[in-house]
Amino acid sequence: MMNKVYITDLDHTFLRSDLSVSDFTRKIWNAKAKESTLSIATARSFYAAMKYLPGLTFNAPMILLDGTLIATPERKIIDAKFIDTAAANDLIAEAIRFDNIHPFVIGLKNDNLDESFDFPRTKTPTQEKVLLNYRDDISLREFDHIVAKERTFKVVYMASKERLVALTEHLKGIYGDTFHFKLSPENYTGDYFLTILHPLGDKAHALKKVCDVLGRPLEDVTVFGDSINDIGMFRLAGMSAAVANALAETKAVAKTVLPHSNDEDAVAHYLKSTMK
């Protein structure tokens, strides 16, 4: 029988709340990687993910930036889903007209997976708080007038739930299926974020692509997660495990809910229970 495939979300699932990885998790993960196929599915870029994962073994393509980018651990790009530049810039202008709200714009600078992270001079309080976590990120650039570029992965708004619910409804009414709209809680600040992506730029489509590359059926895959953007993967994979601290919506579609939280090494405890 072929070894199984295990793919985990990072924030609030695999990483602890302080963004660390415990010695226990590192030990179990690397031991499991000797007998199985292990990787990640995250909203983070390659470098933002690897910053918190030193000493860990990955032996399958990585799902990055909400599923808009798939790349190998050796930084070879397998698939990329960029949004339509002209439509994205029209949307950015419409959001300013509607609510004077400006986004983060995240894209790809080159084929070495160097990321561009553009942020506006006019920021919401939520954006101000989130940027504190990126103080040392060399990809950060501030603009008076922020725009999407040729290789933009996502446009991200961060504000209160009420403000973003109204913005989402307004933009969906205009742009429909041109983009994939993902409205979710922002767990670090208690507010919300609206991520606008290519229509096929999500973890579910990326998971299918990874399985094609590996030549493995979805039934062989176990996925771990906590949030809205994990639900698509949960519905496809043979096994889906929500950590104890996952959102209720995510737990509702999971095949199992783990007894441990991300701060209690939930993924590592599950992997240990499957080891030979």
Long-range contacts (C-beta under 8 A, 24 or more apart in sequence): 2-216, 2-220, 3-35, 3-36, 3-37, 4-36, 4-37, 4-220, 4-221, 4-222, 4-274, 5-36, 5-37, 5-38, 5-39, 5-60, 5-211, 5-214, 5-216, 5-220, 5-221, 5-222, 6-32, 6-36, 6-37, 6-38, 6-39, 6-221, 6-222, 6-223, 6-224, 6-271, 7-38, 7-39, 7-40, 7-41, 7-60, 7-63, 7-207, 7-210, 7-221, 7-222, 7-223, 7-224, 7-233, 7-237, 8-39, 8-40, 8-41, 8-223, 8-224, 8-225, 8-267, 9-40, 9-41, 9-42, 9-223, 9-224, 9-225, 9-226, 9-227, 9-230, 10-40, 10-42, 10-44, 10-49, 10-52, 10-53, 11-42, 11-43, 11-44, 11-187, 11-226, 12-187, 12-226, 12-227, 12-243, 12-245, 12-246, 12-262, 13-224, 13-225, 13-226, 13-230, 13-243, 13-246, 13-262, 13-266, 13-267, 14-40, 14-224, 14-262, 14-267, 15-52, 15-262, 16-262, 16-263, 17-262, 17-263, 19-52, 20-52, 21-52, 21-53, 21-56, 22-265, 22-268, 24-265, 24-268, 25-265, 25-267, 25-268, 26-55, 26-56, 28-265, 28-268, 28-269, 28-271, 28-272, 28-275, 29-56, 29-57, 29-267, 29-268, 29-271, 30-55, 30-56, 30-57, 31-275, 32-271, 32-272, 32-274, 32-275, 33-57, 33-58, 33-59, 35-275, 35-276, 37-214, 37-216, 39-63, 39-210, 40-64, 41-67, 41-203, 41-206, 41-207, 41-223, 41-225, 41-230, 41-233, 43-195, 43-229, 45-69, 45-106, 45-113, 45-115, 45-117, 45-139, 46-71, 46-75, 46-113, 46-115, 47-113, 47-114, 47-115, 47-139, 48-115, 48-137, 60-210, 60-214, 61-209, 61-210, 61-213, 61-214, 63-203, 63-206, 63-207, 63-210, 65-106, 65-153, 65-154, 66-153, 66-154, 66-182, 66-195, 66-197, 66-201, 66-202, 66-203, 66-229, 67-197, 67-201, 67-202, 67-203, 67-204, 67-205, 67-206, 67-207, 67-229, 68-153, 68-154, 68-197, 68-198, 68-201, 68-206, 69-108, 69-113, 69-153, 70-206, 70-209, 70-210, 70-213, 71-113, 75-112, 75-113, 77-111, 77-113, 78-209, 78-213, 79-206, 79-209, 80-108, 80-151, 80-153, 81-153, 81-197, 81-198, 81-200, 81-201, 81-205, 82-107, 82-108, 82-150, 82-151, 82-152, 82-153, 82-198, 83-148, 83-152, 83-153, 83-154, 83-155, 83-179, 83-196, 83-197, 83-198, 83-201, 84-178, 85-148, 85-149, 85-150, 85-152, 87-175, 87-178, 87-179, 88-148, 88-152, 88-155, 88-179, 88-196, 89-147, 89-148, 91-155, 91-171, 91-174, 91-175, 91-179, 91-196, 92-146, 92-147, 92-148, 92-155, 94-170, 94-171, 94-174, 95-157, 95-167, 95-171, 98-167, 98-170, 98-171, 99-163, 99-166, 99-167, 101-157, 101-159, 101-163, 101-167, 102-146, 103-146, 103-155, 103-156, 103-157, 103-196, 104-155, 104-156, 104-157, 104-158, 105-146, 105-147, 105-148, 105-149, 105-152, 105-154, 105-155, 105-156, 106-152, 106-153, 106-154, 106-155, 106-156, 107-148, 107-149, 107-151, 107-152, 107-153, 108-151, 108-153, 109-139, 109-151, 114-139, 115-139, 116-141, 116-149, 117-141, 118-142, 118-143, 118-146, 119-143, 119-146, 120-144, 120-146, 124-157, 124-158, 124-159, 126-158, 126-159, 126-160, 126-186, 126-189, 126-191, 126-192, 126-193, 127-158, 127-159, 129-188, 129-189, 130-158, 130-186, 130-188, 130-189, 133-188, 153-197, 153-198, 153-201, 154-195, 154-196, 154-197, 154-201, 155-195, 155-196, 156-193, 156-194, 156-195, 156-196, 157-193, 157-194, 157-196, 158-186, 158-189, 158-191, 158-192, 158-193, 158-194, 159-191, 159-192, 160-191, 160-192, 161-185, 161-191, 161-192, 164-192, 164-193, 164-194, 165-192, 167-194, 168-194, 171-196, 182-228, 182-229, 183-228, 184-227, 184-228, 184-229, 185-227, 185-228, 185-247, 187-227, 195-229, 202-229, 202-232, 203-229, 203-230, 203-232, 203-233, 204-232, 204-233, 204-235, 204-236, 205-232, 207-232, 207-233, 207-236, 207-237, 208-236, 224-258, 224-266, 224-267, 224-270, 225-250, 226-250, 226-262, 241-266, 241-267, 241-270, 243-267
